[in-house]
Amino acid sequence: MSKRIEDICLIVEVRYDCEAKHECSVPVIEMYGKDEIWEGVVEMFALIGHPKAKRCYAWSFADDDAQPRYVAVLELPPVYSPHTAVRAAIASGQHR
């Protein structure tokens, strides 16, 4: 497992106080009409011990001062895939 994925896994475990196991990496491109509004790789984690969610979708990015930032979205309705996790993050303003 890469250092990036290990770091994201740790963020998920600390944020949601449960164990996270990496399942896969999914490339996502989110479009609005013909405009690309987000592109990246979303990591899928199975959650063990979380009271409500069985899965989490998470990714990292560098902010303006090149510090890594992390986004983690639980698989709870209406989130059911990496794509819907990105859409939820965009809607809440936390995607970047």
Secondary structure, DSSP 8 states (H G I E B T S, - for coil): --HHHHHHHHHHHHHHTSEEEEEEEEEEEEEETTEEEEEEEEEEEEEES-SS-SEEEEEEEE-TTS-EEEEEEE--TT--SHHHHHHHHHHHT---
